[in-house]
Amino acid sequence: PRKAAAEVPMVNGVLYARADALVPEGNRYILRETKASTFPLKSDKITTGDPEEHHLNDVAIQAWVMEGAGLPLGRIELNLLDNQWRYPGNGNYSGLFRQLDVTEEARVPKDKVPEWIKGVQAVLSGDMPEITSGKQCSDPYDCPFLVFCKKRDPPGPEHPIELLPDSAGKALARKLRAEKGYTSILEPKPSELTGKNSDLFQRIQIAHKTGKAVLKPGSDALLKKLAYPRYYFDFEGIDLPVPRWKGVRPYEHVPFQWSCHIERSSGGFEHEEFLDLSGDDPSLACVERMLEVIDPADGGPIIVYHMTYEKLRLQELGKRHPQHADVLQQYIDRLFDLLPVVKEHFYDPRMRGSFSIKQVLPVVAPNLDYGKLEEIQEGTAAQVAYLYATLDPHTTQGRKADLQQKLRKYCRQDTWAMVEVAHFLAGVGRPARPEGM
Protein backbone atom coordinates (compact mmCIF):
# COMPACT_ATOMS: atom_id res chain seq x y z
CA PRO A 1 0.00 0.00 0.00
CA ARG A 2 1.01 3.58 -0.79
CA LYS A 3 3.83 2.47 -3.07
CA ALA A 4 3.93 2.68 -6.84
CA ALA A 5 3.42 -0.70 -8.51
CA ALA A 6 3.64 -2.05 -12.06
CA GLU A 7 1.59 -4.78 -13.81
CA VAL A 8 -0.90 -4.90 -10.94
CA PRO A 9 -3.43 -7.79 -11.20
CA MET A 10 -7.03 -6.81 -10.37
CA VAL A 11 -10.34 -8.74 -10.33
CA ASN A 12 -13.93 -7.50 -10.22
CA GLY A 13 -16.44 -10.33 -10.51
CA VAL A 14 -15.77 -12.21 -13.75
CA LEU A 15 -13.44 -9.57 -15.17
CA TYR A 16 -9.66 -9.65 -14.74
CA ALA A 17 -7.32 -6.82 -15.72
CA ARG A 18 -3.75 -5.71 -15.15
CA ALA A 19 -2.79 -2.10 -14.59
CA ASP A 20 0.47 -1.00 -16.20
CA ALA A 21 1.10 1.24 -13.20
CA LEU A 22 -0.66 2.44 -10.06
CA VAL A 23 0.95 5.61 -8.71
CA PRO A 24 -0.03 6.86 -5.23
CA GLU A 25 -1.37 10.41 -5.04
CA GLY A 26 -2.76 11.38 -1.65
CA ASN A 27 -5.28 8.74 -0.58
CA ARG A 28 -5.90 7.54 -4.11
CA TYR A 29 -4.05 6.03 -7.05
CA ILE A 30 -3.32 7.32 -10.52
CA LEU A 31 -4.13 4.58 -13.02
CA ARG A 32 -1.45 5.00 -15.69
CA GLU A 33 -1.63 3.02 -18.94
CA THR A 34 1.53 3.06 -21.09
CA LYS A 35 1.15 2.77 -24.84
CA ALA A 36 3.71 2.44 -27.62
CA SER A 37 1.74 5.17 -29.44
CA THR A 38 3.03 8.69 -29.70
CA PHE A 39 1.35 11.60 -27.97
CA PRO A 40 -1.86 12.78 -29.70
CA LEU A 41 -1.06 15.92 -31.66
CA LYS A 42 -3.13 18.48 -33.54
CA SER A 43 -2.02 20.10 -36.78
CA ASP A 44 0.32 22.49 -34.95
CA LYS A 45 2.27 19.42 -33.73
CA ILE A 46 2.43 20.83 -30.19
CA THR A 47 -1.08 21.10 -28.74
CA THR A 48 -2.52 17.90 -27.31
CA GLY A 49 -5.25 16.28 -29.36
CA ASP A 50 -7.99 13.79 -28.59
CA PRO A 51 -7.07 10.34 -27.26
CA GLU A 52 -7.86 7.33 -29.43
CA GLU A 53 -11.17 5.60 -28.70
CA HIS A 54 -9.69 2.14 -28.17
CA HIS A 55 -7.20 3.57 -25.66
CA LEU A 56 -10.09 5.10 -23.71
CA ASN A 57 -11.96 1.79 -23.76
CA ASP A 58 -8.83 0.05 -22.48
CA VAL A 59 -8.37 2.32 -19.46
CA ALA A 60 -12.12 2.44 -18.80
CA ILE A 61 -12.21 -1.34 -18.38
CA GLN A 62 -9.21 -1.20 -16.03
CA ALA A 63 -10.77 1.61 -14.01
CA TRP A 64 -14.03 -0.33 -13.62
CA VAL A 65 -12.14 -3.40 -12.39
CA MET A 66 -9.94 -1.28 -10.13
CA GLU A 67 -12.86 0.38 -8.37
CA GLY A 68 -14.70 -2.94 -8.02
CA ALA A 69 -11.55 -4.44 -6.48
CA GLY A 70 -11.61 -1.78 -3.76
CA LEU A 71 -8.69 0.34 -4.93
CA PRO A 72 -9.43 4.09 -4.70
CA LEU A 73 -9.17 5.66 -8.15
CA GLY A 74 -7.93 9.22 -8.37
CA ARG A 75 -6.94 10.00 -11.94
CA ILE A 76 -6.64 8.07 -15.22
CA GLU A 77 -3.68 8.82 -17.45
CA LEU A 78 -2.38 7.60 -20.77
CA ASN A 79 1.40 7.45 -20.74
CA LEU A 80 2.40 8.10 -24.36
CA LEU A 81 5.67 8.59 -26.20
CA ASP A 82 6.47 12.21 -27.01
CA ASN A 83 7.50 12.15 -30.66
CA GLN A 84 9.00 15.66 -30.40
CA TRP A 85 11.48 14.55 -27.73
CA ARG A 86 15.04 13.69 -28.73
CA TYR A 87 17.26 11.43 -26.69
CA PRO A 88 20.01 13.56 -25.05
CA GLY A 89 22.23 10.53 -24.41
CA ASN A 90 23.89 9.14 -21.29
CA GLY A 91 20.87 7.02 -20.38
CA ASN A 92 18.72 10.06 -19.61
CA TYR A 93 15.18 9.15 -20.70
CA SER A 94 13.45 11.86 -18.71
CA GLY A 95 10.81 13.34 -20.98
CA LEU A 96 10.41 10.27 -23.20
CA PHE A 97 6.77 9.97 -22.06
CA ARG A 98 4.06 12.53 -21.58
CA GLN A 99 0.94 11.93 -19.52
CA LEU A 100 -2.50 12.68 -20.94
CA ASP A 101 -5.24 13.02 -18.31
CA VAL A 102 -8.28 11.14 -19.64
CA THR A 103 -10.26 10.84 -16.40
CA GLU A 104 -13.31 12.64 -17.77
CA GLU A 105 -13.17 11.07 -21.24
CA ALA A 106 -13.08 7.56 -19.72
CA ARG A 107 -16.24 8.00 -17.62
CA VAL A 108 -18.69 7.25 -20.44
CA PRO A 109 -17.05 4.01 -21.63
CA LYS A 110 -16.51 2.96 -17.98
CA ASP A 111 -20.26 3.01 -17.41
CA LYS A 112 -20.68 0.69 -20.42
CA VAL A 113 -18.41 -2.08 -19.04
CA PRO A 114 -21.22 -4.15 -17.40
CA GLU A 115 -23.10 -4.09 -20.72
CA TRP A 116 -19.93 -5.15 -22.58
CA ILE A 117 -19.45 -8.07 -20.16
CA LYS A 118 -22.98 -9.32 -20.82
CA GLY A 119 -22.40 -9.06 -24.56
CA VAL A 120 -19.14 -11.01 -24.38
CA GLN A 121 -20.70 -13.71 -22.22
CA ALA A 122 -23.56 -14.06 -24.69
CA VAL A 123 -21.09 -14.54 -27.55
CA LEU A 124 -19.04 -17.08 -25.60
CA SER A 125 -22.07 -19.13 -24.60
CA GLY A 126 -23.65 -19.10 -28.05
CA ASP A 127 -22.88 -20.67 -31.42
CA MET A 128 -20.13 -19.47 -33.71
CA PRO A 129 -21.26 -16.03 -34.98
CA GLU A 130 -22.25 -16.02 -38.63
CA ILE A 131 -20.26 -13.00 -39.77
CA THR A 132 -17.67 -12.62 -42.48
CA SER A 133 -14.23 -11.16 -41.85
CA GLY A 134 -13.83 -7.48 -42.58
CA LYS A 135 -12.52 -4.18 -41.25
CA GLN A 136 -13.53 -5.15 -37.71
CA CYS A 137 -10.87 -7.88 -37.82
CA SER A 138 -7.99 -5.41 -38.10
CA ASP A 139 -9.23 -2.16 -36.55
CA PRO A 140 -7.67 -1.09 -34.26
CA TYR A 141 -5.47 -4.22 -34.20
CA ASP A 142 -5.24 -7.49 -36.12
CA CYS A 143 -7.34 -10.22 -34.50
CA PRO A 144 -5.34 -13.37 -33.72
CA PHE A 145 -8.23 -15.51 -35.01
CA LEU A 146 -8.30 -13.87 -38.46
CA VAL A 147 -6.74 -16.82 -40.29
CA PHE A 148 -9.26 -19.19 -38.69
CA CYS A 149 -12.23 -16.98 -39.54
CA LYS A 150 -11.16 -16.30 -43.14
CA LYS A 151 -11.41 -20.04 -43.81
CA ARG A 152 -15.11 -19.83 -42.86
CA ASP A 153 -15.84 -16.91 -45.21
CA PRO A 154 -17.94 -17.73 -48.28
CA PRO A 155 -15.92 -17.64 -51.51
CA GLY A 156 -15.61 -14.13 -52.87
CA PRO A 157 -15.38 -12.93 -56.47
CA GLU A 158 -12.20 -13.68 -58.38
CA HIS A 159 -11.71 -9.96 -59.02
CA PRO A 160 -13.06 -8.18 -55.91
CA ILE A 161 -13.99 -4.52 -56.09
CA GLU A 162 -11.47 -3.89 -53.29
CA LEU A 163 -8.64 -4.31 -55.81
CA LEU A 164 -9.07 -0.59 -56.52
CA PRO A 165 -5.84 0.79 -54.99
CA ASP A 166 -4.95 3.42 -52.38
CA SER A 167 -7.31 5.19 -50.02
CA ALA A 168 -9.30 6.78 -52.87
CA GLY A 169 -9.80 3.40 -54.51
CA LYS A 170 -10.83 1.73 -51.27
CA ALA A 171 -13.31 4.53 -50.57
CA LEU A 172 -14.80 4.20 -54.06
CA ALA A 173 -15.01 0.42 -53.62
CA ARG A 174 -16.96 0.86 -50.37
CA LYS A 175 -19.28 3.33 -52.06
CA LEU A 176 -19.93 1.10 -55.08
CA ARG A 177 -20.50 -1.93 -52.86
CA ALA A 178 -22.91 -0.03 -50.60
CA GLU A 179 -24.84 1.89 -53.27
CA LYS A 180 -24.73 -0.47 -56.25
CA GLY A 181 -24.13 -3.84 -54.63
CA TYR A 182 -21.00 -4.41 -56.72
CA THR A 183 -18.61 -7.03 -55.39
CA SER A 184 -16.36 -7.44 -58.43
CA ILE A 185 -14.19 -4.89 -60.18
CA LEU A 186 -15.64 -6.21 -63.45
CA GLU A 187 -19.14 -4.93 -62.64
CA PRO A 188 -18.98 -1.10 -62.65
CA LYS A 189 -19.42 0.82 -65.87
CA PRO A 190 -16.21 2.68 -66.77
CA SER A 191 -18.04 5.95 -66.10
CA GLU A 192 -18.65 4.82 -62.52
CA LEU A 193 -14.92 4.53 -61.82
CA THR A 194 -14.64 8.19 -60.96
CA GLY A 195 -12.23 10.54 -59.22
CA LYS A 196 -8.79 11.90 -60.00
CA ASN A 197 -7.52 8.32 -60.47
CA SER A 198 -10.31 7.31 -62.87
CA ASP A 199 -7.84 6.56 -65.66
CA LEU A 200 -5.89 4.22 -63.37
CA PHE A 201 -9.07 2.51 -62.12
CA GLN A 202 -10.33 1.96 -65.66
CA ARG A 203 -6.95 0.55 -66.74
CA ILE A 204 -7.08 -1.89 -63.83
CA GLN A 205 -10.62 -2.93 -64.81
CA ILE A 206 -9.58 -3.52 -68.43
CA ALA A 207 -6.64 -5.67 -67.32
CA HIS A 208 -8.87 -7.84 -65.13
CA LYS A 209 -11.55 -8.13 -67.79
CA THR A 210 -9.08 -9.21 -70.47
CA GLY A 211 -6.66 -11.08 -68.23
CA LYS A 212 -3.83 -9.19 -69.94
CA ALA A 213 -1.39 -6.50 -68.86
CA VAL A 214 -1.98 -2.93 -69.99
CA LEU A 215 1.04 -0.77 -70.86
CA LYS A 216 0.05 2.79 -71.67
CA PRO A 217 2.37 4.56 -74.15
CA GLY A 218 4.85 7.17 -72.90
CA SER A 219 6.82 5.46 -70.17
CA ASP A 220 9.71 4.75 -72.56
CA ALA A 221 10.17 8.44 -73.34
CA LEU A 222 10.27 9.34 -69.64
CA LEU A 223 12.89 6.72 -68.82
CA LYS A 224 15.08 7.34 -71.86
CA LYS A 225 15.40 11.00 -70.87
CA LEU A 226 17.31 10.08 -67.71
CA ALA A 227 21.00 10.89 -67.83
CA TYR A 228 23.91 8.65 -66.88
CA PRO A 229 25.19 7.61 -64.44
CA ARG A 230 21.97 6.33 -62.91
CA TYR A 231 21.96 5.42 -59.22
CA TYR A 232 19.30 2.85 -58.26
CA PHE A 233 19.08 3.36 -54.49
CA ASP A 234 17.22 1.94 -51.49
CA PHE A 235 17.48 2.49 -47.70
CA GLU A 236 16.66 0.04 -44.92
CA GLY A 237 16.07 1.70 -41.55
CA ILE A 238 15.15 0.91 -37.96
CA ASP A 239 12.52 2.93 -36.06
CA LEU A 240 12.85 2.17 -32.35
CA PRO A 241 10.12 3.46 -30.00
CA VAL A 242 12.79 4.03 -27.34
CA PRO A 243 15.79 5.63 -29.07
CA ARG A 244 19.27 4.23 -28.43
CA TRP A 245 21.31 6.99 -30.07
CA LYS A 246 21.74 10.63 -29.14
CA GLY A 247 19.57 13.10 -31.03
CA VAL A 248 17.00 10.52 -32.24
CA ARG A 249 13.23 10.82 -31.69
CA PRO A 250 10.88 7.92 -30.86
CA TYR A 251 10.09 6.00 -34.06
CA GLU A 252 12.54 8.06 -36.11
CA HIS A 253 13.82 5.87 -38.93
CA VAL A 254 17.60 5.62 -38.83
CA PRO A 255 19.13 4.00 -41.94
CA PHE A 256 21.42 1.10 -41.10
CA GLN A 257 21.74 -0.20 -44.66
CA TRP A 258 21.53 0.81 -48.29
CA SER A 259 22.13 -0.72 -51.69
CA CYS A 260 23.01 1.10 -54.89
CA HIS A 261 23.23 -0.34 -58.39
CA ILE A 262 25.04 2.14 -60.61
CA GLU A 263 24.41 2.16 -64.36
CA ARG A 264 27.36 4.10 -65.82
CA SER A 265 26.14 3.59 -69.37
CA SER A 266 23.26 1.65 -70.87
CA GLY A 267 23.53 -1.91 -69.54
CA GLY A 268 26.84 -1.36 -67.71
CA PHE A 269 26.44 -1.92 -63.97
CA GLU A 270 28.37 -1.64 -60.73
CA HIS A 271 27.12 -2.31 -57.23
CA GLU A 272 27.94 -0.57 -53.93
CA GLU A 273 26.37 -0.98 -50.51
CA PHE A 274 26.46 -0.04 -46.84
CA LEU A 275 25.52 -2.13 -43.80
CA ASP A 276 26.29 -1.37 -40.15
CA LEU A 277 25.56 -4.12 -37.63
CA SER A 278 27.79 -2.74 -34.87
CA GLY A 279 24.83 -1.54 -32.80
CA ASP A 280 26.31 1.98 -32.75
CA ASP A 281 24.55 4.92 -34.39
CA PRO A 282 24.91 4.11 -38.11
CA SER A 283 23.76 7.48 -39.45
CA LEU A 284 27.06 9.35 -39.94
CA ALA A 285 28.79 6.33 -41.46
CA CYS A 286 25.78 5.93 -43.73
CA VAL A 287 26.17 9.50 -45.05
CA GLU A 288 29.93 9.27 -45.44
CA ARG A 289 29.63 6.07 -47.45
CA MET A 290 27.01 7.71 -49.69
CA LEU A 291 29.43 10.57 -50.38
CA GLU A 292 32.02 8.02 -51.53
CA VAL A 293 29.61 6.25 -53.89
CA ILE A 294 27.17 8.88 -55.22
CA ASP A 295 29.16 11.69 -56.78
CA PRO A 296 27.66 14.97 -55.53
CA ALA A 297 28.86 16.73 -58.67
CA ASP A 298 27.83 14.43 -61.54
CA GLY A 299 24.09 15.20 -61.36
CA GLY A 300 23.06 11.63 -62.15
CA PRO A 301 19.49 10.73 -61.16
CA ILE A 302 19.02 8.77 -57.93
CA ILE A 303 16.27 6.33 -58.86
CA VAL A 304 14.04 5.09 -56.02
CA TYR A 305 10.67 3.42 -55.62
CA HIS A 306 8.19 5.40 -53.50
CA MET A 307 10.29 8.52 -53.04
CA THR A 308 8.72 9.66 -49.77
CA TYR A 309 10.73 7.21 -47.68
CA GLU A 310 14.15 8.06 -49.12
CA LYS A 311 13.39 11.79 -49.11
CA LEU A 312 12.45 11.77 -45.41
CA ARG A 313 15.53 9.74 -44.48
CA LEU A 314 17.80 12.19 -46.31
CA GLN A 315 16.10 15.17 -44.66
CA GLU A 316 16.47 13.64 -41.19
CA LEU A 317 20.12 12.76 -41.83
CA GLY A 318 20.69 16.39 -42.84
CA LYS A 319 19.15 17.65 -39.59
CA ARG A 320 21.25 15.32 -37.45
CA HIS A 321 24.45 15.97 -39.39
CA PRO A 322 24.16 19.58 -40.59
CA GLN A 323 27.72 19.56 -41.97
CA HIS A 324 26.34 17.36 -44.76
CA ALA A 325 22.91 19.02 -45.11
CA ASP A 326 23.71 20.80 -48.38
CA VAL A 327 24.90 17.73 -50.24
CA LEU A 328 22.02 15.65 -48.87
CA GLN A 329 19.62 18.29 -50.20
CA GLN A 330 21.34 17.91 -53.59
CA TYR A 331 20.63 14.19 -53.39
CA ILE A 332 16.98 14.94 -52.62
CA ASP A 333 16.77 17.22 -55.66
CA ARG A 334 18.11 14.38 -57.83
CA LEU A 335 15.56 11.76 -56.70
CA PHE A 336 13.52 10.15 -59.47
CA ASP A 337 10.54 8.06 -58.35
CA LEU A 338 9.62 5.00 -60.42
CA LEU A 339 6.35 4.38 -58.60
CA PRO A 340 4.32 7.18 -60.27
CA VAL A 341 5.61 6.06 -63.68
CA VAL A 342 4.38 2.51 -63.04
CA LYS A 343 1.02 3.79 -61.79
CA GLU A 344 0.60 6.10 -64.75
CA HIS A 345 1.50 3.55 -67.42
CA PHE A 346 1.33 -0.09 -66.32
CA TYR A 347 -0.89 -2.67 -64.70
CA ASP A 348 -1.00 -6.45 -64.78
CA PRO A 349 -3.87 -8.43 -63.17
CA ARG A 350 -1.29 -10.52 -61.31
CA MET A 351 -0.45 -7.40 -59.28
CA ARG A 352 -3.84 -7.77 -57.54
CA GLY A 353 -4.39 -4.05 -57.07
CA SER A 354 -0.96 -3.41 -55.55
CA PHE A 355 1.85 -1.29 -56.97
CA SER A 356 4.39 -2.46 -54.41
CA ILE A 357 7.65 -3.32 -56.12
CA LYS A 358 7.28 -6.79 -54.57
CA GLN A 359 4.13 -7.25 -56.67
CA VAL A 360 5.50 -5.61 -59.81
CA LEU A 361 8.85 -7.42 -59.94
CA PRO A 362 7.53 -11.00 -60.43
CA VAL A 363 5.45 -9.72 -63.36
CA VAL A 364 8.35 -8.08 -65.23
CA ALA A 365 11.05 -10.50 -64.02
CA PRO A 366 9.41 -13.82 -63.04
CA ASN A 367 12.66 -15.40 -61.83
CA LEU A 368 13.14 -12.68 -59.18
CA ASP A 369 10.14 -13.26 -56.91
CA TYR A 370 10.78 -11.98 -53.36
CA GLY A 371 9.14 -15.15 -52.06
CA LYS A 372 12.22 -17.06 -53.18
CA LEU A 373 14.48 -15.14 -50.78
CA GLU A 374 15.45 -16.81 -47.51
CA GLU A 375 14.01 -15.46 -44.24
CA ILE A 376 14.20 -11.75 -45.18
CA GLN A 377 11.61 -10.98 -47.84
CA GLU A 378 10.34 -7.55 -46.77
CA GLY A 379 11.26 -4.50 -44.70
CA THR A 380 9.85 -5.64 -41.36
CA ALA A 381 11.88 -8.85 -41.55
CA ALA A 382 14.97 -6.74 -42.29
CA GLN A 383 14.31 -4.72 -39.13
CA VAL A 384 13.90 -7.89 -37.07
CA ALA A 385 17.15 -9.25 -38.50
CA TYR A 386 18.91 -6.01 -37.55
CA LEU A 387 17.62 -6.25 -33.97
CA TYR A 388 18.78 -9.86 -33.62
CA ALA A 389 22.17 -9.05 -35.13
CA THR A 390 22.85 -5.98 -32.99
CA LEU A 391 20.86 -6.18 -29.74
CA ASP A 392 20.25 -9.83 -28.88
CA PRO A 393 23.07 -11.14 -26.64
CA HIS A 394 22.17 -14.72 -27.60
CA THR A 395 22.95 -14.16 -31.29
CA THR A 396 26.13 -16.07 -32.13
CA GLN A 397 28.79 -14.74 -34.49
CA GLY A 398 27.79 -17.42 -36.98
CA ARG A 399 24.15 -16.37 -36.85
CA LYS A 400 25.14 -12.71 -37.16
CA ALA A 401 27.19 -13.49 -40.27
CA ASP A 402 24.20 -15.39 -41.68
CA LEU A 403 21.88 -12.43 -41.05
CA GLN A 404 24.40 -10.07 -42.60
CA GLN A 405 24.52 -12.11 -45.79
CA LYS A 406 20.71 -12.29 -45.97
CA LEU A 407 20.31 -8.55 -45.36
CA ARG A 408 22.75 -7.77 -48.17
CA LYS A 409 20.95 -10.14 -50.53
CA TYR A 410 17.53 -8.66 -49.74
CA CYS A 411 18.63 -5.04 -50.18
CA ARG A 412 20.45 -5.88 -53.44
CA GLN A 413 17.22 -7.42 -54.69
CA ASP A 414 15.37 -4.15 -53.97
CA THR A 415 17.70 -2.04 -56.11
CA TRP A 416 18.07 -4.60 -58.88
CA ALA A 417 14.26 -4.76 -58.94
CA MET A 418 14.27 -1.05 -59.81
CA VAL A 419 16.72 -1.73 -62.63
CA GLU A 420 14.38 -4.40 -64.00
CA VAL A 421 11.31 -2.17 -63.72
CA ALA A 422 13.06 0.83 -65.29
CA HIS A 423 14.32 -1.21 -68.26
CA PHE A 424 10.86 -2.74 -68.71
CA LEU A 425 9.19 0.69 -68.76
CA ALA A 426 11.85 1.96 -71.17
CA GLY A 427 11.08 -0.93 -73.51
CA VAL A 428 14.72 -1.94 -73.87
CA GLY A 429 14.44 -5.55 -72.71
CA ARG A 430 15.65 -7.16 -69.52
CA PRO A 431 19.12 -6.12 -68.33
CA ALA A 432 21.91 -8.67 -67.89
CA ARG A 433 22.64 -8.93 -64.18
CA PRO A 434 26.39 -9.29 -63.55
CA GLU A 435 27.50 -12.17 -61.34
CA GLY A 436 27.33 -11.32 -57.63
CA MET A 437 25.15 -8.23 -58.07
Phi, psi and omega in degrees: 000144177068013174242148176293143181219150180242150179052055185276119178283137181220145179227135173225103183064239182269000187253129180246141177211160175235131178270131176303315179205140168244121184244120181297140174212102186066231180266008183232178179241142167276126173270112186243119181253119181267130179239153174281358179286158175273164185299136179298130183233146172271188186295338180279357176065011180234310184294140178293144178252197181276141176291156180286145186300318183289335174290320178295318178299321180300307183289331178296318177298315180298318181296320179297316179295317182301312181294320179293336179275358176090012178266125183290120182268127177259298185220151177247128182229142167264128180259104190238148178295136177268106186281004172263351182278140176242137183295120182279352180095179177059030176072014182269100181257017175297126181100354179300321181252151168235147181259133178247115180286117182238025184304311183290317183296332183276352184296316183296308178295332179296324179290342181272352187302313179303322178294319179297319180299315179299319179296317180295317179298322179296319178296314183295327182273350183262188177284168176302125181300139178268086180214139180276158178292153182188205184302327182296345182276350182226003182239115011271347181225158176294133177281134180292348180262010187300317181298318178299313185289325180300328179293338180269350180295143173295152180300135179265179179293154180295329182235075186298150181299335181288359174290345174300127192273164174065176185296323179294320179293319179295320179296318178295321179298317178298318181295314182293325177292317184287317187271327185249346182078014181289137175242342182245146178292346179281344188279319185296149168290149179307326181291343179274349177271082192259179177103179184292342179257024185300322179298317178297314182299319181292324177296319178297318179297316179300317181298319180286329178291320184269341184073015182235152177293151176241122176241107181284137181299151173118338182293328180297319180296319180298315184287324182290342178286340185293136181280170172248150000286153177249129181253109177270115197228144179209132174267151159239134184225164178242135182237085184282135176295323176251107186297147177256341189241143184303135176088000184261141178271161170304133178066014174286127180286122177247118181293129175247355184204148165210159175232146180215113170268127184250122177257100183289323175213170186305115178083000180255114191241148167231163177226134175229157182204169177217136175208125180240110178246027180285336187091348175280167178302116184273358195293315182292317178298324177301312181294314183298323177291323176299318181296331178286328189262315183261105184299117180296342188258348188275346175072007181295143181295142174258105189269126182228174177234114188072080191299334186306317184296308181296321180298314180296320180296318180294321177296316181293321177297323178294324178291320182282334182229073188300339177296341180247009186299321184295314182290327177294325175295324176298319176299316179302317181294340182264359182294136174233121187264121178284333186303310180298330179292317177299312182298323183286332192237341192223143169202139176233136183302337178291347178284345175052046175080003183249140176251016172301143180298337178287340175268328183283320186303312181298340179283317183271339180217079189303335182278001184242036179296132178300333180297345179273352177286153178275129166064306183256105183239353179203173190299321180296319177296326177295320178295317179298317178299319178299316181297317178297318185289332187250330190245341184273115182293345181272354179286120180283165177297324178296317178294321178297318178297322178296315179295321178300315180296319181289324176296316179298318182295318180296313183292324175298322178297320180301314184281327175292329175302320178296320177302313181299315182294317181297316180292325177297313181293330179281349178070031183252010179085167183289139178284154175274119183274118181297151180303132177086356181260000000 
